Amino acid sequence: MRVKSGVTTKKRHKKILKLAKGYRDKRHNVWSLAKRAVMIAGKNAYIGRKLKKRDYRSLWIQRLNAALKQHGVSYNKFIYKLTRKRVGLNRKMLSELAINEPKTFEEVLKFVNG
């Protein structure tokens, strides 16, 4: 007896065409074009998720650097001293402190420099 695959061609096509909803020209209703467009979109979405993490880290560093410049401290020396003192705050939390809680950020800065 022959074993059939679980997904029919119609189901597979409908799934891809549903993902291609909103695409322009024939890419939303012609199977071969929609399949290619969905594959490329998926690849770009994957890359974008990785880039987003990189962009946010860069933003936090820029914010931190701007806050530290006001206190006359360079970013790289601050991070070096932070790791030497074994402070468990990451760049995201430090930038949030610098923006929303400047007094607390100054205390962290005093602790690191002191």
Backbone atoms as SQL, in Angstrom:
CREATE TABLE atoms (id INTEGER PRIMARY KEY, chain TEXT, resi INTEGER, resn TEXT, atom TEXT, x REAL, y REAL, z REAL);
INSERT INTO atoms VALUES
  (1, 'A', 1, 'MET', 'N', 0.836, -1.178, 0.000),
  (2, 'A', 1, 'MET', 'CA', 0.000, 0.000, 0.000),
  (3, 'A', 1, 'MET', 'C', 0.883, 1.244, 0.000),
  (4, 'A', 2, 'ARG', 'N', 0.503, 2.218, -0.810),
  (5, 'A', 2, 'ARG', 'CA', 1.286, 3.446, -0.953),
  (6, 'A', 2, 'ARG', 'C', 0.997, 4.403, 0.197),
  (7, 'A', 3, 'VAL', 'N', 2.062, 5.017, 0.747),
  (8, 'A', 3, 'VAL', 'CA', 1.896, 5.994, 1.828),
  (9, 'A', 3, 'VAL', 'C', 1.817, 7.379, 1.209),
  (10, 'A', 4, 'LYS', 'N', 0.754, 8.094, 1.528),
  (11, 'A', 4, 'LYS', 'CA', 0.560, 9.435, 0.966),
  (12, 'A', 4, 'LYS', 'C', 1.129, 10.477, 1.927),
  (13, 'A', 5, 'SER', 'N', 1.571, 11.567, 1.361),
  (14, 'A', 5, 'SER', 'CA', 2.068, 12.651, 2.217),
  (15, 'A', 5, 'SER', 'C', 0.881, 13.337, 2.889),
  (16, 'A', 6, 'GLY', 'N', 1.129, 13.976, 4.027),
  (17, 'A', 6, 'GLY', 'CA', 0.056, 14.565, 4.815),
  (18, 'A', 6, 'GLY', 'C', -0.559, 15.807, 4.200),
  (19, 'A', 7, 'VAL', 'N', 0.208, 16.590, 3.460),
  (20, 'A', 7, 'VAL', 'CA', -0.276, 17.865, 2.943),
  (21, 'A', 7, 'VAL', 'C', -0.513, 17.752, 1.447),
  (22, 'A', 8, 'THR', 'N', -1.692, 18.163, 1.032),
  (23, 'A', 8, 'THR', 'CA', -1.995, 18.121, -0.401),
  (24, 'A', 8, 'THR', 'C', -1.395, 19.343, -1.074),
  (25, 'A', 9, 'THR', 'N', -1.318, 19.263, -2.390),
  (26, 'A', 9, 'THR', 'CA', -0.769, 20.371, -3.155),
  (27, 'A', 9, 'THR', 'C', -1.617, 21.616, -2.973),
  (28, 'A', 10, 'LYS', 'N', -2.923, 21.440, -2.933),
  (29, 'A', 10, 'LYS', 'CA', -3.818, 22.588, -2.787),
  (30, 'A', 10, 'LYS', 'C', -3.594, 23.296, -1.450),
  (31, 'A', 11, 'LYS', 'N', -3.426, 22.511, -0.375),
  (32, 'A', 11, 'LYS', 'CA', -3.180, 23.104, 0.947),
  (33, 'A', 11, 'LYS', 'C', -1.859, 23.875, 0.968),
  (34, 'A', 12, 'ARG', 'N', -0.845, 23.279, 0.368),
  (35, 'A', 12, 'ARG', 'CA', 0.468, 23.913, 0.350),
  (36, 'A', 12, 'ARG', 'C', 0.416, 25.227, -0.439),
  (37, 'A', 13, 'HIS', 'N', -0.265, 25.189, -1.582),
  (38, 'A', 13, 'HIS', 'CA', -0.392, 26.393, -2.399),
  (39, 'A', 13, 'HIS', 'C', -1.180, 27.471, -1.666),
  (40, 'A', 14, 'LYS', 'N', -2.279, 27.072, -1.006),
  (41, 'A', 14, 'LYS', 'CA', -3.100, 28.046, -0.285),
  (42, 'A', 14, 'LYS', 'C', -2.309, 28.696, 0.844),
  (43, 'A', 15, 'LYS', 'N', -1.471, 27.906, 1.510),
  (44, 'A', 15, 'LYS', 'CA', -0.675, 28.431, 2.618),
  (45, 'A', 15, 'LYS', 'C', 0.300, 29.511, 2.125),
  (46, 'A', 16, 'ILE', 'N', 0.959, 29.230, 1.006),
  (47, 'A', 16, 'ILE', 'CA', 1.918, 30.197, 0.454),
  (48, 'A', 16, 'ILE', 'C', 1.184, 31.434, -0.056),
  (49, 'A', 17, 'LEU', 'N', 0.062, 31.242, -0.734),
  (50, 'A', 17, 'LEU', 'CA', -0.685, 32.384, -1.265),
  (51, 'A', 17, 'LEU', 'C', -1.262, 33.244, -0.144),
  (52, 'A', 18, 'LYS', 'N', -1.599, 32.615, 0.987),
  (53, 'A', 18, 'LYS', 'CA', -2.074, 33.382, 2.133),
  (54, 'A', 18, 'LYS', 'C', -0.943, 34.237, 2.701),
  (55, 'A', 19, 'LEU', 'N', 0.265, 33.680, 2.747),
  (56, 'A', 19, 'LEU', 'CA', 1.414, 34.443, 3.219),
  (57, 'A', 19, 'LEU', 'C', 1.763, 35.596, 2.270),
  (58, 'A', 20, 'ALA', 'N', 1.435, 35.423, 0.982),
  (59, 'A', 20, 'ALA', 'CA', 1.759, 36.435, -0.028),
  (60, 'A', 20, 'ALA', 'C', 0.667, 37.500, -0.154),
  (61, 'A', 21, 'LYS', 'N', -0.308, 37.458, 0.721),
  (62, 'A', 21, 'LYS', 'CA', -1.407, 38.427, 0.668),
  (63, 'A', 21, 'LYS', 'C', -0.858, 39.846, 0.835),
  (64, 'A', 22, 'GLY', 'N', -1.260, 40.735, -0.051),
  (65, 'A', 22, 'GLY', 'CA', -0.812, 42.117, 0.025),
  (66, 'A', 22, 'GLY', 'C', 0.398, 42.415, -0.840),
  (67, 'A', 23, 'TYR', 'N', 0.997, 41.394, -1.444),
  (68, 'A', 23, 'TYR', 'CA', 2.133, 41.632, -2.324),
  (69, 'A', 23, 'TYR', 'C', 1.617, 42.240, -3.629),
  (70, 'A', 24, 'ARG', 'N', 2.478, 42.953, -4.323),
  (71, 'A', 24, 'ARG', 'CA', 2.072, 43.666, -5.526),
  (72, 'A', 24, 'ARG', 'C', 2.163, 42.786, -6.773),
  (73, 'A', 25, 'ASP', 'N', 1.461, 43.242, -7.813),
  (74, 'A', 25, 'ASP', 'CA', 1.451, 42.614, -9.135),
  (75, 'A', 25, 'ASP', 'C', 1.022, 41.145, -9.044),
  (76, 'A', 26, 'LYS', 'N', 1.711, 40.274, -9.766),
  (77, 'A', 26, 'LYS', 'CA', 1.305, 38.864, -9.783),
  (78, 'A', 26, 'LYS', 'C', 1.862, 38.067, -8.615),
  (79, 'A', 27, 'ARG', 'N', 2.640, 38.714, -7.775),
  (80, 'A', 27, 'ARG', 'CA', 3.290, 37.980, -6.694),
  (81, 'A', 27, 'ARG', 'C', 2.322, 37.552, -5.605),
  (82, 'A', 28, 'HIS', 'N', 1.098, 38.052, -5.638),
  (83, 'A', 28, 'HIS', 'CA', 0.135, 37.646, -4.617),
  (84, 'A', 28, 'HIS', 'C', -0.826, 36.562, -5.096),
  (85, 'A', 29, 'ASN', 'N', -0.841, 36.258, -6.400),
  (86, 'A', 29, 'ASN', 'CA', -1.798, 35.251, -6.859),
  (87, 'A', 29, 'ASN', 'C', -1.236, 34.227, -7.842),
  (88, 'A', 30, 'VAL', 'N', -0.018, 34.390, -8.312),
  (89, 'A', 30, 'VAL', 'CA', 0.596, 33.395, -9.191),
  (90, 'A', 30, 'VAL', 'C', 1.541, 32.565, -8.336),
  (91, 'A', 31, 'TRP', 'N', 1.288, 31.271, -8.307),
  (92, 'A', 31, 'TRP', 'CA', 1.977, 30.367, -7.372),
  (93, 'A', 31, 'TRP', 'C', 3.489, 30.474, -7.432),
  (94, 'A', 32, 'SER', 'N', 4.074, 30.388, -8.637),
  (95, 'A', 32, 'SER', 'CA', 5.535, 30.353, -8.748),
  (96, 'A', 32, 'SER', 'C', 6.153, 31.668, -8.282),
  (97, 'A', 33, 'LEU', 'N', 5.512, 32.784, -8.618),
  (98, 'A', 33, 'LEU', 'CA', 6.027, 34.082, -8.198),
  (99, 'A', 33, 'LEU', 'C', 5.797, 34.304, -6.701),
  (100, 'A', 34, 'ALA', 'N', 4.648, 33.859, -6.215),
  (101, 'A', 34, 'ALA', 'CA', 4.334, 34.024, -4.792),
  (102, 'A', 34, 'ALA', 'C', 5.292, 33.197, -3.940),
  (103, 'A', 35, 'LYS', 'N', 5.587, 31.994, -4.389),
  (104, 'A', 35, 'LYS', 'CA', 6.487, 31.119, -3.642),
  (105, 'A', 35, 'LYS', 'C', 7.855, 31.767, -3.492),
  (106, 'A', 36, 'ARG', 'N', 8.371, 32.298, -4.594),
  (107, 'A', 36, 'ARG', 'CA', 9.677, 32.947, -4.567),
  (108, 'A', 36, 'ARG', 'C', 9.650, 34.190, -3.673),
  (109, 'A', 37, 'ALA', 'N', 8.572, 34.977, -3.779),
  (110, 'A', 37, 'ALA', 'CA', 8.460, 36.205, -2.987),
  (111, 'A', 37, 'ALA', 'C', 8.379, 35.904, -1.497),
  (112, 'A', 38, 'VAL', 'N', 7.646, 34.854, -1.139),
  (113, 'A', 38, 'VAL', 'CA', 7.503, 34.476, 0.274),
  (114, 'A', 38, 'VAL', 'C', 8.833, 33.969, 0.819),
  (115, 'A', 39, 'MET', 'N', 9.568, 33.217, 0.019),
  (116, 'A', 39, 'MET', 'CA', 10.871, 32.711, 0.456),
  (117, 'A', 39, 'MET', 'C', 11.839, 33.866, 0.720),
  (118, 'A', 40, 'ILE', 'N', 11.876, 34.830, -0.188),
  (119, 'A', 40, 'ILE', 'CA', 12.767, 35.981, -0.038),
  (120, 'A', 40, 'ILE', 'C', 12.342, 36.826, 1.157),
  (121, 'A', 41, 'ALA', 'N', 11.024, 37.005, 1.323),
  (122, 'A', 41, 'ALA', 'CA', 10.517, 37.785, 2.455),
  (123, 'A', 41, 'ALA', 'C', 10.887, 37.119, 3.777),
  (124, 'A', 42, 'GLY', 'N', 10.798, 35.805, 3.817),
  (125, 'A', 42, 'GLY', 'CA', 11.174, 35.076, 5.026),
  (126, 'A', 42, 'GLY', 'C', 12.650, 35.223, 5.344),
  (127, 'A', 43, 'LYS', 'N', 13.467, 35.174, 4.314),
  (128, 'A', 43, 'LYS', 'CA', 14.910, 35.350, 4.496),
  (129, 'A', 43, 'LYS', 'C', 15.213, 36.747, 5.029),
  (130, 'A', 44, 'ASN', 'N', 14.571, 37.751, 4.436),
  (131, 'A', 44, 'ASN', 'CA', 14.798, 39.129, 4.875),
  (132, 'A', 44, 'ASN', 'C', 14.275, 39.367, 6.288),
  (133, 'A', 45, 'ALA', 'N', 13.179, 38.716, 6.653),
  (134, 'A', 45, 'ALA', 'CA', 12.646, 38.854, 8.003),
  (135, 'A', 45, 'ALA', 'C', 13.625, 38.263, 9.021),
  (136, 'A', 46, 'TYR', 'N', 14.228, 37.140, 8.675),
  (137, 'A', 46, 'TYR', 'CA', 15.213, 36.498, 9.549),
  (138, 'A', 46, 'TYR', 'C', 16.412, 37.420, 9.752),
  (139, 'A', 47, 'ILE', 'N', 16.905, 37.980, 8.656),
  (140, 'A', 47, 'ILE', 'CA', 18.045, 38.897, 8.729),
  (141, 'A', 47, 'ILE', 'C', 17.670, 40.127, 9.552),
  (142, 'A', 48, 'GLY', 'N', 16.447, 40.624, 9.342),
  (143, 'A', 48, 'GLY', 'CA', 15.979, 41.812, 10.058),
  (144, 'A', 48, 'GLY', 'C', 15.901, 41.601, 11.557),
  (145, 'A', 49, 'ARG', 'N', 15.529, 40.395, 11.984),
  (146, 'A', 49, 'ARG', 'CA', 15.470, 40.112, 13.426),
  (147, 'A', 49, 'ARG', 'C', 16.859, 40.166, 14.044),
  (148, 'A', 50, 'LYS', 'N', 17.861, 39.743, 13.304),
  (149, 'A', 50, 'LYS', 'CA', 19.236, 39.814, 13.802),
  (150, 'A', 50, 'LYS', 'C', 19.731, 41.262, 13.811),
  (151, 'A', 51, 'LEU', 'N', 19.402, 42.021, 12.762),
  (152, 'A', 51, 'LEU', 'CA', 19.842, 43.412, 12.677),
  (153, 'A', 51, 'LEU', 'C', 19.204, 44.278, 13.759),
  (154, 'A', 52, 'LYS', 'N', 17.966, 43.946, 14.131),
  (155, 'A', 52, 'LYS', 'CA', 17.273, 44.729, 15.142),
  (156, 'A', 52, 'LYS', 'C', 18.030, 44.692, 16.470),
  (157, 'A', 53, 'LYS', 'N', 18.528, 43.536, 16.830),
  (158, 'A', 53, 'LYS', 'CA', 19.297, 43.388, 18.074),
  (159, 'A', 53, 'LYS', 'C', 20.563, 44.251, 18.012),
  (160, 'A', 54, 'ARG', 'N', 21.218, 44.220, 16.872),
  (161, 'A', 54, 'ARG', 'CA', 22.442, 44.994, 16.680),
  (162, 'A', 54, 'ARG', 'C', 22.148, 46.493, 16.759),
  (163, 'A', 55, 'ASP', 'N', 21.051, 46.918, 16.122),
  (164, 'A', 55, 'ASP', 'CA', 20.684, 48.336, 16.114),
  (165, 'A', 55, 'ASP', 'C', 20.354, 48.837, 17.511),
  (166, 'A', 56, 'TYR', 'N', 19.630, 48.031, 18.280),
  (167, 'A', 56, 'TYR', 'CA', 19.275, 48.457, 19.633),
  (168, 'A', 56, 'TYR', 'C', 20.510, 48.576, 20.512),
  (169, 'A', 57, 'ARG', 'N', 21.421, 47.632, 20.409),
  (170, 'A', 57, 'ARG', 'CA', 22.652, 47.714, 21.199),
  (171, 'A', 57, 'ARG', 'C', 23.421, 48.980, 20.841),
  (172, 'A', 58, 'SER', 'N', 23.485, 49.303, 19.564),
  (173, 'A', 58, 'SER', 'CA', 24.157, 50.511, 19.113),
  (174, 'A', 58, 'SER', 'C', 23.480, 51.757, 19.682),
  (175, 'A', 59, 'LEU', 'N', 22.158, 51.757, 19.720),
  (176, 'A', 59, 'LEU', 'CA', 21.398, 52.881, 20.273),
  (177, 'A', 59, 'LEU', 'C', 21.701, 53.060, 21.760),
  (178, 'A', 60, 'TRP', 'N', 21.724, 51.960, 22.504),
  (179, 'A', 60, 'TRP', 'CA', 22.007, 52.039, 23.941),
  (180, 'A', 60, 'TRP', 'C', 23.406, 52.589, 24.188),
  (181, 'A', 61, 'ILE', 'N', 24.357, 52.171, 23.378),
  (182, 'A', 61, 'ILE', 'CA', 25.730, 52.650, 23.529),
  (183, 'A', 61, 'ILE', 'C', 25.808, 54.152, 23.234),
  (184, 'A', 62, 'GLN', 'N', 25.110, 54.600, 22.195),
  (185, 'A', 62, 'GLN', 'CA', 25.107, 56.024, 21.865),
  (186, 'A', 62, 'GLN', 'C', 24.494, 56.848, 22.995),
  (187, 'A', 63, 'ARG', 'N', 23.396, 56.367, 23.555),
  (188, 'A', 63, 'ARG', 'CA', 22.753, 57.075, 24.663),
  (189, 'A', 63, 'ARG', 'C', 23.666, 57.134, 25.883),
  (190, 'A', 64, 'LEU', 'N', 24.285, 56.009, 26.174),
  (191, 'A', 64, 'LEU', 'CA', 25.206, 55.944, 27.306),
  (192, 'A', 64, 'LEU', 'C', 26.378, 56.896, 27.103),
  (193, 'A', 65, 'ASN', 'N', 26.925, 56.893, 25.922),
  (194, 'A', 65, 'ASN', 'CA', 28.061, 57.744, 25.604),
  (195, 'A', 65, 'ASN', 'C', 27.691, 59.215, 25.779),
  (196, 'A', 66, 'ALA', 'N', 26.494, 59.602, 25.319),
  (197, 'A', 66, 'ALA', 'CA', 26.051, 60.989, 25.457),
  (198, 'A', 66, 'ALA', 'C', 25.887, 61.366, 26.927),
  (199, 'A', 67, 'ALA', 'N', 25.333, 60.457, 27.728),
  (200, 'A', 67, 'ALA', 'CA', 25.142, 60.726, 29.156),
  (201, 'A', 67, 'ALA', 'C', 26.483, 60.818, 29.874),
  (202, 'A', 68, 'LEU', 'N', 27.421, 59.974, 29.492),
  (203, 'A', 68, 'LEU', 'CA', 28.730, 59.978, 30.138),
  (204, 'A', 68, 'LEU', 'C', 29.549, 61.212, 29.770),
  (205, 'A', 69, 'LYS', 'N', 29.369, 61.697, 28.526),
  (206, 'A', 69, 'LYS', 'CA', 30.088, 62.898, 28.094),
  (207, 'A', 69, 'LYS', 'C', 29.727, 64.089, 28.975),
  (208, 'A', 70, 'GLN', 'N', 28.463, 64.155, 29.438),
  (209, 'A', 70, 'GLN', 'CA', 28.030, 65.257, 30.307),
  (210, 'A', 70, 'GLN', 'C', 28.777, 65.238, 31.638),
  (211, 'A', 71, 'HIS', 'N', 29.208, 64.055, 32.044),
  (212, 'A', 71, 'HIS', 'CA', 29.939, 63.911, 33.298),
  (213, 'A', 71, 'HIS', 'C', 31.452, 63.851, 33.086),
  (214, 'A', 72, 'GLY', 'N', 31.891, 64.020, 31.842),
  (215, 'A', 72, 'GLY', 'CA', 33.316, 64.038, 31.542),
  (216, 'A', 72, 'GLY', 'C', 33.998, 62.686, 31.602),
  (217, 'A', 73, 'VAL', 'N', 33.252, 61.634, 31.341),
  (218, 'A', 73, 'VAL', 'CA', 33.801, 60.278, 31.370),
  (219, 'A', 73, 'VAL', 'C', 33.669, 59.680, 29.976),
  (220, 'A', 74, 'SER', 'N', 34.696, 58.972, 29.526),
  (221, 'A', 74, 'SER', 'CA', 34.590, 58.322, 28.215),
  (222, 'A', 74, 'SER', 'C', 33.887, 56.968, 28.377),
  (223, 'A', 75, 'TYR', 'N', 33.236, 56.564, 27.329),
  (224, 'A', 75, 'TYR', 'CA', 32.433, 55.335, 27.356),
  (225, 'A', 75, 'TYR', 'C', 33.294, 54.106, 27.636),
  (226, 'A', 76, 'ASN', 'N', 34.414, 53.984, 26.919),
  (227, 'A', 76, 'ASN', 'CA', 35.205, 52.750, 27.051),
  (228, 'A', 76, 'ASN', 'C', 35.836, 52.625, 28.441),
  (229, 'A', 77, 'LYS', 'N', 36.237, 53.744, 29.035),
  (230, 'A', 77, 'LYS', 'CA', 36.795, 53.677, 30.387),
  (231, 'A', 77, 'LYS', 'C', 35.710, 53.311, 31.405),
  (232, 'A', 78, 'PHE', 'N', 34.502, 53.838, 31.177),
  (233, 'A', 78, 'PHE', 'CA', 33.373, 53.531, 32.064),
  (234, 'A', 78, 'PHE', 'C', 33.038, 52.043, 32.026),
  (235, 'A', 79, 'ILE', 'N', 32.963, 51.485, 30.836),
  (236, 'A', 79, 'ILE', 'CA', 32.634, 50.060, 30.681),
  (237, 'A', 79, 'ILE', 'C', 33.752, 49.201, 31.288),
  (238, 'A', 80, 'TYR', 'N', 34.992, 49.614, 31.107),
  (239, 'A', 80, 'TYR', 'CA', 36.127, 48.873, 31.681),
  (240, 'A', 80, 'TYR', 'C', 36.015, 48.847, 33.201),
  (241, 'A', 81, 'LYS', 'N', 35.771, 50.022, 33.802),
  (242, 'A', 81, 'LYS', 'CA', 35.653, 50.101, 35.259),
  (243, 'A', 81, 'LYS', 'C', 34.429, 49.341, 35.756),
  (244, 'A', 82, 'LEU', 'N', 33.378, 49.364, 34.960),
  (245, 'A', 82, 'LEU', 'CA', 32.143, 48.656, 35.314),
  (246, 'A', 82, 'LEU', 'C', 32.392, 47.154, 35.414),
  (247, 'A', 83, 'THR', 'N', 33.125, 46.610, 34.465),
  (248, 'A', 83, 'THR', 'CA', 33.415, 45.172, 34.495),
  (249, 'A', 83, 'THR', 'C', 34.407, 44.838, 35.607),
  (250, 'A', 84, 'ARG', 'N', 35.362, 45.746, 35.888),
  (251, 'A', 84, 'ARG', 'CA', 36.315, 45.515, 36.973),
  (252, 'A', 84, 'ARG', 'C', 35.612, 45.470, 38.334),
  (253, 'A', 85, 'LYS', 'N', 34.570, 46.302, 38.510),
  (254, 'A', 85, 'LYS', 'CA', 33.808, 46.346, 39.766),
  (255, 'A', 85, 'LYS', 'C', 32.729, 45.259, 39.819),
  (256, 'A', 86, 'ARG', 'N', 32.591, 44.518, 38.724),
  (257, 'A', 86, 'ARG', 'CA', 31.607, 43.432, 38.606),
  (258, 'A', 86, 'ARG', 'C', 30.172, 43.910, 38.826),
  (259, 'A', 87, 'VAL', 'N', 29.840, 45.042, 38.203),
  (260, 'A', 87, 'VAL', 'CA', 28.475, 45.567, 38.251),
  (261, 'A', 87, 'VAL', 'C', 27.664, 44.813, 37.207),
  (262, 'A', 88, 'GLY', 'N', 26.510, 44.308, 37.618),
  (263, 'A', 88, 'GLY', 'CA', 25.711, 43.444, 36.741),
  (264, 'A', 88, 'GLY', 'C', 24.712, 44.163, 35.862),
  (265, 'A', 89, 'LEU', 'N', 24.888, 45.455, 35.627),
  (266, 'A', 89, 'LEU', 'CA', 23.952, 46.192, 34.771),
  (267, 'A', 89, 'LEU', 'C', 24.417, 46.126, 33.322),
  (268, 'A', 90, 'ASN', 'N', 23.478, 45.833, 32.439),
  (269, 'A', 90, 'ASN', 'CA', 23.832, 45.792, 31.016),
  (270, 'A', 90, 'ASN', 'C', 23.621, 47.172, 30.387),
  (271, 'A', 91, 'ARG', 'N', 23.978, 47.306, 29.124),
  (272, 'A', 91, 'ARG', 'CA', 23.911, 48.596, 28.441),
  (273, 'A', 91, 'ARG', 'C', 22.489, 49.115, 28.330),
  (274, 'A', 92, 'LYS', 'N', 21.542, 48.204, 28.165),
  (275, 'A', 92, 'LYS', 'CA', 20.140, 48.619, 28.064),
  (276, 'A', 92, 'LYS', 'C', 19.689, 49.288, 29.362),
  (277, 'A', 93, 'MET', 'N', 19.963, 48.651, 30.479),
  (278, 'A', 93, 'MET', 'CA', 19.542, 49.188, 31.766),
  (279, 'A', 93, 'MET', 'C', 20.289, 50.484, 32.093),
  (280, 'A', 94, 'LEU', 'N', 21.566, 50.535, 31.752),
  (281, 'A', 94, 'LEU', 'CA', 22.336, 51.750, 32.008),
  (282, 'A', 94, 'LEU', 'C', 21.808, 52.935, 31.206),
  (283, 'A', 95, 'SER', 'N', 21.443, 52.698, 29.939),
  (284, 'A', 95, 'SER', 'CA', 20.902, 53.800, 29.129),
  (285, 'A', 95, 'SER', 'C', 19.533, 54.234, 29.647),
  (286, 'A', 96, 'GLU', 'N', 18.725, 53.267, 30.106),
  (287, 'A', 96, 'GLU', 'CA', 17.426, 53.619, 30.702),
  (288, 'A', 96, 'GLU', 'C', 17.626, 54.448, 31.971),
  (289, 'A', 97, 'LEU', 'N', 18.602, 54.063, 32.791),
  (290, 'A', 97, 'LEU', 'CA', 18.912, 54.838, 33.995),
  (291, 'A', 97, 'LEU', 'C', 19.361, 56.250, 33.627),
  (292, 'A', 98, 'ALA', 'N', 20.209, 56.366, 32.629),
  (293, 'A', 98, 'ALA', 'CA', 20.727, 57.668, 32.220),
  (294, 'A', 98, 'ALA', 'C', 19.614, 58.596, 31.753),
  (295, 'A', 99, 'ILE', 'N', 18.592, 58.033, 31.098),
  (296, 'A', 99, 'ILE', 'CA', 17.499, 58.848, 30.569),
  (297, 'A', 99, 'ILE', 'C', 16.448, 59.131, 31.641),
  (298, 'A', 100, 'ASN', 'N', 15.977, 58.085, 32.318),
  (299, 'A', 100, 'ASN', 'CA', 14.826, 58.219, 33.216),
  (300, 'A', 100, 'ASN', 'C', 15.192, 58.495, 34.671),
  (301, 'A', 101, 'GLU', 'N', 16.354, 58.032, 35.116),
  (302, 'A', 101, 'GLU', 'CA', 16.766, 58.190, 36.519),
  (303, 'A', 101, 'GLU', 'C', 18.184, 58.771, 36.586),
  (304, 'A', 102, 'PRO', 'N', 18.353, 60.053, 36.258),
  (305, 'A', 102, 'PRO', 'CA', 19.704, 60.608, 36.218),
  (306, 'A', 102, 'PRO', 'C', 20.425, 60.578, 37.570),
  (307, 'A', 103, 'LYS', 'N', 19.683, 60.714, 38.669),
  (308, 'A', 103, 'LYS', 'CA', 20.308, 60.680, 39.999),
  (309, 'A', 103, 'LYS', 'C', 20.904, 59.294, 40.278),
  (310, 'A', 104, 'THR', 'N', 20.140, 58.266, 39.951),
  (311, 'A', 104, 'THR', 'CA', 20.614, 56.895, 40.147),
  (312, 'A', 104, 'THR', 'C', 21.824, 56.619, 39.255),
  (313, 'A', 105, 'PHE', 'N', 21.761, 57.139, 38.041),
  (314, 'A', 105, 'PHE', 'CA', 22.889, 56.958, 37.112),
  (315, 'A', 105, 'PHE', 'C', 24.146, 57.617, 37.672),
  (316, 'A', 106, 'GLU', 'N', 24.000, 58.790, 38.285),
  (317, 'A', 106, 'GLU', 'CA', 25.142, 59.465, 38.898),
  (318, 'A', 106, 'GLU', 'C', 25.714, 58.637, 40.052),
  (319, 'A', 107, 'GLU', 'N', 24.834, 57.972, 40.802),
  (320, 'A', 107, 'GLU', 'CA', 25.293, 57.105, 41.896),
  (321, 'A', 107, 'GLU', 'C', 26.103, 55.933, 41.358),
  (322, 'A', 108, 'VAL', 'N', 25.632, 55.355, 40.269),
  (323, 'A', 108, 'VAL', 'CA', 26.366, 54.248, 39.625),
  (324, 'A', 108, 'VAL', 'C', 27.723, 54.761, 39.157),
  (325, 'A', 109, 'LEU', 'N', 27.731, 55.945, 38.584),
  (326, 'A', 109, 'LEU', 'CA', 28.970, 56.545, 38.098),
  (327, 'A', 109, 'LEU', 'C', 29.957, 56.798, 39.240),
  (328, 'A', 110, 'LYS', 'N', 29.445, 57.285, 40.377),
  (329, 'A', 110, 'LYS', 'CA', 30.299, 57.502, 41.557),
  (330, 'A', 110, 'LYS', 'C', 30.861, 56.190, 42.080),
  (331, 'A', 111, 'PHE', 'N', 30.018, 55.151, 42.116),
  (332, 'A', 111, 'PHE', 'CA', 30.461, 53.849, 42.584),
  (333, 'A', 111, 'PHE', 'C', 31.575, 53.289, 41.706),
  (334, 'A', 112, 'VAL', 'N', 31.398, 53.437, 40.399),
  (335, 'A', 112, 'VAL', 'CA', 32.377, 52.897, 39.462),
  (336, 'A', 112, 'VAL', 'C', 33.683, 53.668, 39.544),
  (337, 'A', 113, 'ASN', 'N', 33.596, 54.981, 39.638),
  (338, 'A', 113, 'ASN', 'CA', 34.812, 55.811, 39.684),
  (339, 'A', 113, 'ASN', 'C', 35.476, 55.793, 41.052),
  (340, 'A', 114, 'GLY', 'N', 34.682, 55.537, 42.105),
  (341, 'A', 114, 'GLY', 'CA', 35.210, 55.623, 43.463),
  (342, 'A', 114, 'GLY', 'C', 35.958, 54.456, 43.949);
